[in-house]
Amino acid sequence: MKTIMHIENALKDLDKEIKDLMFQTNVSMKKRDDEVLFIQQQKSVLEQTLSDLKYIQANPPKSTTACKS
C-alpha cells in the first residue's frame, strides 16, 4: 500500500522536525514545548492510522460489496 509508505515517511519527517526543534536555542522553551506537543499530536494520529491500515492489510474484509444503508 502506497498510503502506508507515505505515512511512514511523514512519521520520519515529524521525528526529524522534533529533533530540529530541540536544538533551536533561539526559540523560547515554552514555544518549543508548544510546537513539540502539536507535532506529537499529529504523530499520534498518524501512528494510529498506520496501525489501522496495517491491520486492514493483514486482515482484509471478507465482503467486497459496499455497505448498504
CHARMM internal coordinates of N, CA and C (Angstrom, degrees):
IC EDIT
DIST 1 N 1 CA 1.4570
DIST 1 CA 1 C 1.5248
ANGL 1 N 1 CA 1 C 109.07
DIST 1 C 2 N 1.3177
ANGL 1 CA 1 C 2 N 115.69
DIHE 1 N 1 CA 1 C 2 N 126.69
DIST 2 N 2 CA 1.4603
ANGL 1 C 2 N 2 CA 119.64
DIHE 1 CA 1 C 2 N 2 CA 177.71
DIST 2 CA 2 C 1.5219
ANGL 2 N 2 CA 2 C 111.57
DIHE 1 C 2 N 2 CA 2 C -66.39
DIST 2 C 3 N 1.3114
ANGL 2 CA 2 C 3 N 116.05
DIHE 2 N 2 CA 2 C 3 N -32.37
DIST 3 N 3 CA 1.4583
ANGL 2 C 3 N 3 CA 120.48
DIHE 2 CA 2 C 3 N 3 CA -179.07
DIST 3 CA 3 C 1.5225
ANGL 3 N 3 CA 3 C 110.85
DIHE 2 C 3 N 3 CA 3 C -59.09
DIST 3 C 4 N 1.3138
ANGL 3 CA 3 C 4 N 116.83
DIHE 3 N 3 CA 3 C 4 N -42.77
DIST 4 N 4 CA 1.4719
ANGL 3 C 4 N 4 CA 121.30
DIHE 3 CA 3 C 4 N 4 CA 179.59
DIST 4 CA 4 C 1.5295
ANGL 4 N 4 CA 4 C 109.62
DIHE 3 C 4 N 4 CA 4 C -60.54
DIST 4 C 5 N 1.3188
ANGL 4 CA 4 C 5 N 116.97
DIHE 4 N 4 CA 4 C 5 N -44.61
DIST 5 N 5 CA 1.4570
ANGL 4 C 5 N 5 CA 120.89
DIHE 4 CA 4 C 5 N 5 CA 179.78
DIST 5 CA 5 C 1.5342
ANGL 5 N 5 CA 5 C 110.86
DIHE 4 C 5 N 5 CA 5 C -61.44
DIST 5 C 6 N 1.3295
ANGL 5 CA 5 C 6 N 116.95
DIHE 5 N 5 CA 5 C 6 N -42.00
DIST 6 N 6 CA 1.4646
ANGL 5 C 6 N 6 CA 120.74
DIHE 5 CA 5 C 6 N 6 CA 179.97
DIST 6 CA 6 C 1.5316
ANGL 6 N 6 CA 6 C 111.51
DIHE 5 C 6 N 6 CA 6 C -65.36
DIST 6 C 7 N 1.3101
ANGL 6 CA 6 C 7 N 116.58
DIHE 6 N 6 CA 6 C 7 N -40.09
DIST 7 N 7 CA 1.4648
ANGL 6 C 7 N 7 CA 120.14
DIHE 6 CA 6 C 7 N 7 CA 179.22
DIST 7 CA 7 C 1.5285
ANGL 7 N 7 CA 7 C 109.80
DIHE 6 C 7 N 7 CA 7 C -67.32
DIST 7 C 8 N 1.3141
ANGL 7 CA 7 C 8 N 117.57
DIHE 7 N 7 CA 7 C 8 N -42.54
DIST 8 N 8 CA 1.4669
ANGL 7 C 8 N 8 CA 120.29
DIHE 7 CA 7 C 8 N 8 CA 178.00
DIST 8 CA 8 C 1.5294
ANGL 8 N 8 CA 8 C 110.79
DIHE 7 C 8 N 8 CA 8 C -60.79
DIST 8 C 9 N 1.3198
ANGL 8 CA 8 C 9 N 117.28
DIHE 8 N 8 CA 8 C 9 N -40.59
DIST 9 N 9 CA 1.4653
ANGL 8 C 9 N 9 CA 120.57
DIHE 8 CA 8 C 9 N 9 CA 177.37
DIST 9 CA 9 C 1.5244
ANGL 9 N 9 CA 9 C 111.15
DIHE 8 C 9 N 9 CA 9 C -66.05
DIST 9 C 10 N 1.3173
ANGL 9 CA 9 C 10 N 117.34
DIHE 9 N 9 CA 9 C 10 N -39.76
DIST 10 N 10 CA 1.4643
ANGL 9 C 10 N 10 CA 121.30
DIHE 9 CA 9 C 10 N 10 CA 178.14
DIST 10 CA 10 C 1.5291
ANGL 10 N 10 CA 10 C 110.43
DIHE 9 C 10 N 10 CA 10 C -63.29
DIST 10 C 11 N 1.3273
ANGL 10 CA 10 C 11 N 117.13
DIHE 10 N 10 CA 10 C 11 N -39.42
DIST 11 N 11 CA 1.4643
ANGL 10 C 11 N 11 CA 120.63
DIHE 10 CA 10 C 11 N 11 CA 178.25
DIST 11 CA 11 C 1.5264
ANGL 11 N 11 CA 11 C 110.92
DIHE 10 C 11 N 11 CA 11 C -64.44
DIST 11 C 12 N 1.3261
ANGL 11 CA 11 C 12 N 116.89
DIHE 11 N 11 CA 11 C 12 N -40.29
DIST 12 N 12 CA 1.4729
ANGL 11 C 12 N 12 CA 120.34
DIHE 11 CA 11 C 12 N 12 CA 176.81
DIST 12 CA 12 C 1.5304
ANGL 12 N 12 CA 12 C 110.59
DIHE 11 C 12 N 12 CA 12 C -62.83
DIST 12 C 13 N 1.3255
ANGL 12 CA 12 C 13 N 116.03
DIHE 12 N 12 CA 12 C 13 N -41.47
DIST 13 N 13 CA 1.4682
ANGL 12 C 13 N 13 CA 120.60
DIHE 12 CA 12 C 13 N 13 CA 178.74
DIST 13 CA 13 C 1.5279
ANGL 13 N 13 CA 13 C 111.15
DIHE 12 C 13 N 13 CA 13 C -63.28
DIST 13 C 14 N 1.3185
ANGL 13 CA 13 C 14 N 116.85
DIHE 13 N 13 CA 13 C 14 N -40.61
DIST 14 N 14 CA 1.4640
ANGL 13 C 14 N 14 CA 120.34
DIHE 13 CA 13 C 14 N 14 CA 178.86
DIST 14 CA 14 C 1.5206
ANGL 14 N 14 CA 14 C 110.78
DIHE 13 C 14 N 14 CA 14 C -66.16
DIST 14 C 15 N 1.3311
ANGL 14 CA 14 C 15 N 117.83
DIHE 14 N 14 CA 14 C 15 N -39.03
DIST 15 N 15 CA 1.4698
ANGL 14 C 15 N 15 CA 120.45
DIHE 14 CA 14 C 15 N 15 CA 176.23
DIST 15 CA 15 C 1.5221
ANGL 15 N 15 CA 15 C 110.66
DIHE 14 C 15 N 15 CA 15 C -60.66
DIST 15 C 16 N 1.3239
ANGL 15 CA 15 C 16 N 116.02
DIHE 15 N 15 CA 15 C 16 N -43.44
DIST 16 N 16 CA 1.4619
ANGL 15 C 16 N 16 CA 120.64
DIHE 15 CA 15 C 16 N 16 CA 179.44
DIST 16 CA 16 C 1.5268
ANGL 16 N 16 CA 16 C 110.39
DIHE 15 C 16 N 16 CA 16 C -63.72
DIST 16 C 17 N 1.3287
ANGL 16 CA 16 C 17 N 116.19
DIHE 16 N 16 CA 16 C 17 N -40.47
DIST 17 N 17 CA 1.4595
ANGL 16 C 17 N 17 CA 121.00
DIHE 16 CA 16 C 17 N 17 CA 179.53
DIST 17 CA 17 C 1.5342
ANGL 17 N 17 CA 17 C 111.07
DIHE 16 C 17 N 17 CA 17 C -62.45
DIST 17 C 18 N 1.3286
ANGL 17 CA 17 C 18 N 116.50
DIHE 17 N 17 CA 17 C 18 N -40.47
DIST 18 N 18 CA 1.4700
ANGL 17 C 18 N 18 CA 120.49
DIHE 17 CA 17 C 18 N 18 CA 178.05
DIST 18 CA 18 C 1.5255
ANGL 18 N 18 CA 18 C 109.94
DIHE 17 C 18 N 18 CA 18 C -64.70
DIST 18 C 19 N 1.3286
ANGL 18 CA 18 C 19 N 117.19
DIHE 18 N 18 CA 18 C 19 N -45.51
DIST 19 N 19 CA 1.4652
ANGL 18 C 19 N 19 CA 120.46
DIHE 18 CA 18 C 19 N 19 CA 179.08
DIST 19 CA 19 C 1.5212
ANGL 19 N 19 CA 19 C 111.11
DIHE 18 C 19 N 19 CA 19 C -60.35
DIST 19 C 20 N 1.3240
ANGL 19 CA 19 C 20 N 116.66
DIHE 19 N 19 CA 19 C 20 N -42.51
DIST 20 N 20 CA 1.4608
ANGL 19 C 20 N 20 CA 120.35
DIHE 19 CA 19 C 20 N 20 CA 178.65
DIST 20 CA 20 C 1.5235
ANGL 20 N 20 CA 20 C 111.58
DIHE 19 C 20 N 20 CA 20 C -62.25
DIST 20 C 21 N 1.3292
ANGL 20 CA 20 C 21 N 116.69
DIHE 20 N 20 CA 20 C 21 N -40.18
DIST 21 N 21 CA 1.4623
ANGL 20 C 21 N 21 CA 120.67
DIHE 20 CA 20 C 21 N 21 CA 178.73
DIST 21 CA 21 C 1.5262
ANGL 21 N 21 CA 21 C 111.90
DIHE 20 C 21 N 21 CA 21 C -63.64
DIST 21 C 22 N 1.3107
ANGL 21 CA 21 C 22 N 116.42
DIHE 21 N 21 CA 21 C 22 N -36.19
DIST 22 N 22 CA 1.4631
ANGL 21 C 22 N 22 CA 120.37
DIHE 21 CA 21 C 22 N 22 CA -178.11
DIST 22 CA 22 C 1.5340
ANGL 22 N 22 CA 22 C 112.43
DIHE 21 C 22 N 22 CA 22 C -64.14
DIST 22 C 23 N 1.3146
ANGL 22 CA 22 C 23 N 116.48
DIHE 22 N 22 CA 22 C 23 N -26.53
DIST 23 N 23 CA 1.4621
ANGL 22 C 23 N 23 CA 120.19
DIHE 22 CA 22 C 23 N 23 CA -177.74
DIST 23 CA 23 C 1.5225
ANGL 23 N 23 CA 23 C 113.53
DIHE 22 C 23 N 23 CA 23 C -98.06
DIST 23 C 24 N 1.3073
ANGL 23 CA 23 C 24 N 117.48
DIHE 23 N 23 CA 23 C 24 N 4.20
DIST 24 N 24 CA 1.4647
ANGL 23 C 24 N 24 CA 120.84
DIHE 23 CA 23 C 24 N 24 CA 177.17
DIST 24 CA 24 C 1.5183
ANGL 24 N 24 CA 24 C 109.33
DIHE 23 C 24 N 24 CA 24 C -85.61
DIST 24 C 25 N 1.3065
ANGL 24 CA 24 C 25 N 115.87
DIHE 24 N 24 CA 24 C 25 N 103.36
DIST 25 N 25 CA 1.4615
ANGL 24 C 25 N 25 CA 119.80
DIHE 24 CA 24 C 25 N 25 CA -178.40
DIST 25 CA 25 C 1.5224
ANGL 25 N 25 CA 25 C 112.23
DIHE 24 C 25 N 25 CA 25 C -85.13
DIST 25 C 26 N 1.3303
ANGL 25 CA 25 C 26 N 117.72
DIHE 25 N 25 CA 25 C 26 N -14.30
DIST 26 N 26 CA 1.4602
ANGL 25 C 26 N 26 CA 120.20
DIHE 25 CA 25 C 26 N 26 CA -179.56
DIST 26 CA 26 C 1.5283
ANGL 26 N 26 CA 26 C 112.79
DIHE 25 C 26 N 26 CA 26 C -83.67
DIST 26 C 27 N 1.3239
ANGL 26 CA 26 C 27 N 117.46
DIHE 26 N 26 CA 26 C 27 N -1.79
DIST 27 N 27 CA 1.4642
ANGL 26 C 27 N 27 CA 122.48
DIHE 26 CA 26 C 27 N 27 CA 178.93
DIST 27 CA 27 C 1.5290
ANGL 27 N 27 CA 27 C 108.20
DIHE 26 C 27 N 27 CA 27 C -106.24
DIST 27 C 28 N 1.3202
ANGL 27 CA 27 C 28 N 116.25
DIHE 27 N 27 CA 27 C 28 N 138.02
DIST 28 N 28 CA 1.4663
ANGL 27 C 28 N 28 CA 119.64
DIHE 27 CA 27 C 28 N 28 CA -179.03
DIST 28 CA 28 C 1.5335
ANGL 28 N 28 CA 28 C 111.07
DIHE 27 C 28 N 28 CA 28 C -63.09
DIST 28 C 29 N 1.3001
ANGL 28 CA 28 C 29 N 115.39
DIHE 28 N 28 CA 28 C 29 N 152.96
DIST 29 N 29 CA 1.4685
ANGL 28 C 29 N 29 CA 121.50
DIHE 28 CA 28 C 29 N 29 CA -179.01
DIST 29 CA 29 C 1.5282
ANGL 29 N 29 CA 29 C 110.40
DIHE 28 C 29 N 29 CA 29 C -60.12
DIST 29 C 30 N 1.3067
ANGL 29 CA 29 C 30 N 117.07
DIHE 29 N 29 CA 29 C 30 N -39.98
DIST 30 N 30 CA 1.4712
ANGL 29 C 30 N 30 CA 121.50
DIHE 29 CA 29 C 30 N 30 CA -179.73
DIST 30 CA 30 C 1.5316
ANGL 30 N 30 CA 30 C 110.47
DIHE 29 C 30 N 30 CA 30 C -62.34
DIST 30 C 31 N 1.3427
ANGL 30 CA 30 C 31 N 116.31
DIHE 30 N 30 CA 30 C 31 N -45.98
DIST 31 N 31 CA 1.4681
ANGL 30 C 31 N 31 CA 120.06
DIHE 30 CA 30 C 31 N 31 CA -179.57
DIST 31 CA 31 C 1.5261
ANGL 31 N 31 CA 31 C 110.44
DIHE 30 C 31 N 31 CA 31 C -64.91
DIST 31 C 32 N 1.3264
ANGL 31 CA 31 C 32 N 117.22
DIHE 31 N 31 CA 31 C 32 N -40.77
DIST 32 N 32 CA 1.4691
ANGL 31 C 32 N 32 CA 120.56
DIHE 31 CA 31 C 32 N 32 CA 177.23
DIST 32 CA 32 C 1.5193
ANGL 32 N 32 CA 32 C 110.88
DIHE 31 C 32 N 32 CA 32 C -61.85
DIST 32 C 33 N 1.3278
ANGL 32 CA 32 C 33 N 115.72
DIHE 32 N 32 CA 32 C 33 N -45.38
DIST 33 N 33 CA 1.4661
ANGL 32 C 33 N 33 CA 119.51
DIHE 32 CA 32 C 33 N 33 CA 179.22
DIST 33 CA 33 C 1.5207
ANGL 33 N 33 CA 33 C 111.77
DIHE 32 C 33 N 33 CA 33 C -59.80
DIST 33 C 34 N 1.3300
ANGL 33 CA 33 C 34 N 115.74
DIHE 33 N 33 CA 33 C 34 N -43.35
DIST 34 N 34 CA 1.4662
ANGL 33 C 34 N 34 CA 120.15
DIHE 33 CA 33 C 34 N 34 CA 179.20
DIST 34 CA 34 C 1.5236
ANGL 34 N 34 CA 34 C 111.12
DIHE 33 C 34 N 34 CA 34 C -62.55
DIST 34 C 35 N 1.3212
ANGL 34 CA 34 C 35 N 116.49
DIHE 34 N 34 CA 34 C 35 N -43.90
DIST 35 N 35 CA 1.4598
ANGL 34 C 35 N 35 CA 120.35
DIHE 34 CA 34 C 35 N 35 CA -179.28
DIST 35 CA 35 C 1.5310
ANGL 35 N 35 CA 35 C 111.14
DIHE 34 C 35 N 35 CA 35 C -67.60
DIST 35 C 36 N 1.3205
ANGL 35 CA 35 C 36 N 116.69
DIHE 35 N 35 CA 35 C 36 N -40.86
DIST 36 N 36 CA 1.4666
ANGL 35 C 36 N 36 CA 120.23
DIHE 35 CA 35 C 36 N 36 CA 178.71
DIST 36 CA 36 C 1.5278
ANGL 36 N 36 CA 36 C 109.96
DIHE 35 C 36 N 36 CA 36 C -64.90
DIST 36 C 37 N 1.3096
ANGL 36 CA 36 C 37 N 117.48
DIHE 36 N 36 CA 36 C 37 N -40.73
DIST 37 N 37 CA 1.4660
ANGL 36 C 37 N 37 CA 120.96
DIHE 36 CA 36 C 37 N 37 CA 178.27
DIST 37 CA 37 C 1.5257
ANGL 37 N 37 CA 37 C 110.50
DIHE 36 C 37 N 37 CA 37 C -60.72
DIST 37 C 38 N 1.3238
ANGL 37 CA 37 C 38 N 117.00
DIHE 37 N 37 CA 37 C 38 N -44.67
DIST 38 N 38 CA 1.4568
ANGL 37 C 38 N 38 CA 121.46
DIHE 37 CA 37 C 38 N 38 CA 178.97
DIST 38 CA 38 C 1.5319
ANGL 38 N 38 CA 38 C 110.50
DIHE 37 C 38 N 38 CA 38 C -61.24
DIST 38 C 39 N 1.3196
ANGL 38 CA 38 C 39 N 116.88
DIHE 38 N 38 CA 38 C 39 N -43.95
DIST 39 N 39 CA 1.4715
ANGL 38 C 39 N 39 CA 121.02
DIHE 38 CA 38 C 39 N 39 CA 179.26
DIST 39 CA 39 C 1.5247
ANGL 39 N 39 CA 39 C 110.13
DIHE 38 C 39 N 39 CA 39 C -65.92
DIST 39 C 40 N 1.3205
ANGL 39 CA 39 C 40 N 117.55
DIHE 39 N 39 CA 39 C 40 N -40.13
DIST 40 N 40 CA 1.4647
ANGL 39 C 40 N 40 CA 121.28
DIHE 39 CA 39 C 40 N 40 CA 178.96
DIST 40 CA 40 C 1.5257
ANGL 40 N 40 CA 40 C 111.05
DIHE 39 C 40 N 40 CA 40 C -62.29
DIST 40 C 41 N 1.3236
ANGL 40 CA 40 C 41 N 116.78
DIHE 40 N 40 CA 40 C 41 N -36.85
DIST 41 N 41 CA 1.4595
ANGL 40 C 41 N 41 CA 120.53
DIHE 40 CA 40 C 41 N 41 CA 177.87
DIST 41 CA 41 C 1.5278
ANGL 41 N 41 CA 41 C 110.38
DIHE 40 C 41 N 41 CA 41 C -65.97
DIST 41 C 42 N 1.3209
ANGL 41 CA 41 C 42 N 116.68
DIHE 41 N 41 CA 41 C 42 N -42.93
DIST 42 N 42 CA 1.4591
ANGL 41 C 42 N 42 CA 120.26
DIHE 41 CA 41 C 42 N 42 CA 176.67
DIST 42 CA 42 C 1.5240
ANGL 42 N 42 CA 42 C 110.24
DIHE 41 C 42 N 42 CA 42 C -61.92
DIST 42 C 43 N 1.3138
ANGL 42 CA 42 C 43 N 114.81
DIHE 42 N 42 CA 42 C 43 N -43.22
DIST 43 N 43 CA 1.4606
ANGL 42 C 43 N 43 CA 120.75
DIHE 42 CA 42 C 43 N 43 CA -178.64
DIST 43 CA 43 C 1.5305
ANGL 43 N 43 CA 43 C 110.80
DIHE 42 C 43 N 43 CA 43 C -62.34
DIST 43 C 44 N 1.3051
ANGL 43 CA 43 C 44 N 116.25
DIHE 43 N 43 CA 43 C 44 N -40.31
DIST 44 N 44 CA 1.4599
ANGL 43 C 44 N 44 CA 121.10
DIHE 43 CA 43 C 44 N 44 CA 179.41
DIST 44 CA 44 C 1.5289
ANGL 44 N 44 CA 44 C 111.26
DIHE 43 C 44 N 44 CA 44 C -61.39
DIST 44 C 45 N 1.3195
ANGL 44 CA 44 C 45 N 116.39
DIHE 44 N 44 CA 44 C 45 N -43.45
DIST 45 N 45 CA 1.4727
ANGL 44 C 45 N 45 CA 120.78
DIHE 44 CA 44 C 45 N 45 CA 178.91
DIST 45 CA 45 C 1.5283
ANGL 45 N 45 CA 45 C 109.96
DIHE 44 C 45 N 45 CA 45 C -64.25
DIST 45 C 46 N 1.3262
ANGL 45 CA 45 C 46 N 116.64
DIHE 45 N 45 CA 45 C 46 N -44.28
DIST 46 N 46 CA 1.4624
ANGL 45 C 46 N 46 CA 120.19
DIHE 45 CA 45 C 46 N 46 CA -179.99
DIST 46 CA 46 C 1.5239
ANGL 46 N 46 CA 46 C 111.63
DIHE 45 C 46 N 46 CA 46 C -64.77
DIST 46 C 47 N 1.3290
ANGL 46 CA 46 C 47 N 117.45
DIHE 46 N 46 CA 46 C 47 N -39.14
DIST 47 N 47 CA 1.4647
ANGL 46 C 47 N 47 CA 120.39
DIHE 46 CA 46 C 47 N 47 CA 179.19
DIST 47 CA 47 C 1.5231
ANGL 47 N 47 CA 47 C 111.12
DIHE 46 C 47 N 47 CA 47 C -64.46
DIST 47 C 48 N 1.3288
ANGL 47 CA 47 C 48 N 117.21
DIHE 47 N 47 CA 47 C 48 N -40.10
DIST 48 N 48 CA 1.4626
ANGL 47 C 48 N 48 CA 120.37
DIHE 47 CA 47 C 48 N 48 CA 177.93
DIST 48 CA 48 C 1.5216
ANGL 48 N 48 CA 48 C 110.41
DIHE 47 C 48 N 48 CA 48 C -66.45
DIST 48 C 49 N 1.3247
ANGL 48 CA 48 C 49 N 116.26
DIHE 48 N 48 CA 48 C 49 N -41.99
DIST 49 N 49 CA 1.4647
ANGL 48 C 49 N 49 CA 120.73
DIHE 48 CA 48 C 49 N 49 CA 178.28
DIST 49 CA 49 C 1.5239
ANGL 49 N 49 CA 49 C 110.52
DIHE 48 C 49 N 49 CA 49 C -62.05
DIST 49 C 50 N 1.3194
ANGL 49 CA 49 C 50 N 116.49
DIHE 49 N 49 CA 49 C 50 N -43.59
DIST 50 N 50 CA 1.4629
ANGL 49 C 50 N 50 CA 121.41
DIHE 49 CA 49 C 50 N 50 CA 178.47
DIST 50 CA 50 C 1.5210
ANGL 50 N 50 CA 50 C 110.66
DIHE 49 C 50 N 50 CA 50 C -61.00
DIST 50 C 51 N 1.3055
ANGL 50 CA 50 C 51 N 116.11
DIHE 50 N 50 CA 50 C 51 N -44.93
DIST 51 N 51 CA 1.4606
ANGL 50 C 51 N 51 CA 120.87
DIHE 50 CA 50 C 51 N 51 CA 178.29
DIST 51 CA 51 C 1.5291
ANGL 51 N 51 CA 51 C 110.95
DIHE 50 C 51 N 51 CA 51 C -60.05
DIST 51 C 52 N 1.3195
ANGL 51 CA 51 C 52 N 116.69
DIHE 51 N 51 CA 51 C 52 N -44.50
DIST 52 N 52 CA 1.4650
ANGL 51 C 52 N 52 CA 121.19
DIHE 51 CA 51 C 52 N 52 CA 179.40
DIST 52 CA 52 C 1.5286
ANGL 52 N 52 CA 52 C 111.47
DIHE 51 C 52 N 52 CA 52 C -63.36
DIST 52 C 53 N 1.3249
ANGL 52 CA 52 C 53 N 116.65
DIHE 52 N 52 CA 52 C 53 N -44.23
DIST 53 N 53 CA 1.4716
ANGL 52 C 53 N 53 CA 120.22
DIHE 52 CA 52 C 53 N 53 CA -179.86
DIST 53 CA 53 C 1.5257
ANGL 53 N 53 CA 53 C 111.80
DIHE 52 C 53 N 53 CA 53 C -64.75
DIST 53 C 54 N 1.3243
ANGL 53 CA 53 C 54 N 116.83
DIHE 53 N 53 CA 53 C 54 N -39.84
DIST 54 N 54 CA 1.4634
ANGL 53 C 54 N 54 CA 119.53
DIHE 53 CA 53 C 54 N 54 CA 178.38
DIST 54 CA 54 C 1.5271
ANGL 54 N 54 CA 54 C 110.79
DIHE 53 C 54 N 54 CA 54 C -65.62
DIST 54 C 55 N 1.3274
ANGL 54 CA 54 C 55 N 116.15
DIHE 54 N 54 CA 54 C 55 N -37.12
DIST 55 N 55 CA 1.4628
ANGL 54 C 55 N 55 CA 119.97
DIHE 54 CA 54 C 55 N 55 CA 177.05
DIST 55 CA 55 C 1.5312
ANGL 55 N 55 CA 55 C 110.33
DIHE 54 C 55 N 55 CA 55 C -63.70
DIST 55 C 56 N 1.3321
ANGL 55 CA 55 C 56 N 116.21
DIHE 55 N 55 CA 55 C 56 N -46.60
DIST 56 N 56 CA 1.4697
ANGL 55 C 56 N 56 CA 120.40
DIHE 55 CA 55 C 56 N 56 CA -179.90
DIST 56 CA 56 C 1.5203
ANGL 56 N 56 CA 56 C 110.47
DIHE 55 C 56 N 56 CA 56 C -63.69
DIST 56 C 57 N 1.3233
ANGL 56 CA 56 C 57 N 116.68
DIHE 56 N 56 CA 56 C 57 N -38.07
DIST 57 N 57 CA 1.4632
ANGL 56 C 57 N 57 CA 120.14
DIHE 56 CA 56 C 57 N 57 CA 178.62
DIST 57 CA 57 C 1.5319
ANGL 57 N 57 CA 57 C 110.59
DIHE 56 C 57 N 57 CA 57 C -64.16
DIST 57 C 58 N 1.3163
ANGL 57 CA 57 C 58 N 116.99
DIHE 57 N 57 CA 57 C 58 N -40.39
DIST 58 N 58 CA 1.4616
ANGL 57 C 58 N 58 CA 121.18
DIHE 57 CA 57 C 58 N 58 CA -179.48
DIST 58 CA 58 C 1.5245
ANGL 58 N 58 CA 58 C 112.05
DIHE 57 C 58 N 58 CA 58 C -77.44
DIST 58 C 59 N 1.3195
ANGL 58 CA 58 C 59 N 117.15
DIHE 58 N 58 CA 58 C 59 N -26.66
DIST 59 N 59 CA 1.4661
ANGL 58 C 59 N 59 CA 122.47
DIHE 58 CA 58 C 59 N 59 CA -177.43
DIST 59 CA 59 C 1.5244
ANGL 59 N 59 CA 59 C 109.51
DIHE 58 C 59 N 59 CA 59 C -131.26
DIST 59 C 60 N 1.3134
ANGL 59 CA 59 C 60 N 117.42
DIHE 59 N 59 CA 59 C 60 N 71.38
DIST 60 N 60 CA 1.4723
ANGL 59 C 60 N 60 CA 119.02
DIHE 59 CA 59 C 60 N 60 CA -177.70
DIST 60 CA 60 C 1.5213
ANGL 60 N 60 CA 60 C 112.03
DIHE 59 C 60 N 60 CA 60 C -63.19
DIST 60 C 61 N 1.3208
ANGL 60 CA 60 C 61 N 115.77
DIHE 60 N 60 CA 60 C 61 N 150.07
DIST 61 N 61 CA 1.4647
ANGL 60 C 61 N 61 CA 119.54
DIHE 60 CA 60 C 61 N 61 CA 178.26
DIST 61 CA 61 C 1.5388
ANGL 61 N 61 CA 61 C 110.22
DIHE 60 C 61 N 61 CA 61 C -59.91
DIST 61 C 62 N 1.2964
ANGL 61 CA 61 C 62 N 116.05
DIHE 61 N 61 CA 61 C 62 N 143.62
DIST 62 N 62 CA 1.4740
ANGL 61 C 62 N 62 CA 120.27
DIHE 61 CA 61 C 62 N 62 CA -177.27
DIST 62 CA 62 C 1.5241
ANGL 62 N 62 CA 62 C 111.12
DIHE 61 C 62 N 62 CA 62 C -75.00
DIST 62 C 63 N 1.3005
ANGL 62 CA 62 C 63 N 118.08
DIHE 62 N 62 CA 62 C 63 N -34.96
DIST 63 N 63 CA 1.4536
ANGL 62 C 63 N 63 CA 122.20
DIHE 62 CA 62 C 63 N 63 CA -178.41
DIST 63 CA 63 C 1.5293
ANGL 63 N 63 CA 63 C 109.35
DIHE 62 C 63 N 63 CA 63 C -90.27
DIST 63 C 64 N 1.3128
ANGL 63 CA 63 C 64 N 115.63
DIHE 63 N 63 CA 63 C 64 N 136.08
DIST 64 N 64 CA 1.4556
ANGL 63 C 64 N 64 CA 120.33
DIHE 63 CA 63 C 64 N 64 CA 177.43
DIST 64 CA 64 C 1.5191
ANGL 64 N 64 CA 64 C 112.60
DIHE 63 C 64 N 64 CA 64 C -99.51
DIST 64 C 65 N 1.3206
ANGL 64 CA 64 C 65 N 116.80
DIHE 64 N 64 CA 64 C 65 N 0.61
DIST 65 N 65 CA 1.4538
ANGL 64 C 65 N 65 CA 119.95
DIHE 64 CA 64 C 65 N 65 CA 179.65
DIST 65 CA 65 C 1.5128
ANGL 65 N 65 CA 65 C 109.83
DIHE 64 C 65 N 65 CA 65 C -86.17
DIST 65 C 66 N 1.3166
ANGL 65 CA 65 C 66 N 115.74
DIHE 65 N 65 CA 65 C 66 N 151.90
DIST 66 N 66 CA 1.4642
ANGL 65 C 66 N 66 CA 121.35
DIHE 65 CA 65 C 66 N 66 CA 179.40
DIST 66 CA 66 C 1.5281
ANGL 66 N 66 CA 66 C 109.91
DIHE 65 C 66 N 66 CA 66 C -71.93
DIST 66 C 67 N 1.2868
ANGL 66 CA 66 C 67 N 115.05
DIHE 66 N 66 CA 66 C 67 N 158.21
DIST 67 N 67 CA 1.4684
ANGL 66 C 67 N 67 CA 120.28
DIHE 66 CA 66 C 67 N 67 CA 176.45
DIST 67 CA 67 C 1.5256
ANGL 67 N 67 CA 67 C 109.63
DIHE 66 C 67 N 67 CA 67 C -65.38
DIST 67 C 68 N 1.2892
ANGL 67 CA 67 C 68 N 116.22
DIHE 67 N 67 CA 67 C 68 N 141.10
DIST 68 N 68 CA 1.4584
ANGL 67 C 68 N 68 CA 120.59
DIHE 67 CA 67 C 68 N 68 CA 179.25
DIST 68 CA 68 C 1.5262
ANGL 68 N 68 CA 68 C 108.42
DIHE 67 C 68 N 68 CA 68 C -107.47
DIST 68 C 69 N 1.3114
ANGL 68 CA 68 C 69 N 115.34
DIHE 68 N 68 CA 68 C 69 N 138.69
DIST 69 N 69 CA 1.4647
ANGL 68 C 69 N 69 CA 118.55
DIHE 68 CA 68 C 69 N 69 CA -179.12
DIST 69 CA 69 C 1.5056
ANGL 69 N 69 CA 69 C 111.61
DIHE 68 C 69 N 69 CA 69 C -99.17
END
COOR INIT
IC SEED 1 N 1 CA 1 C
IC BUILD
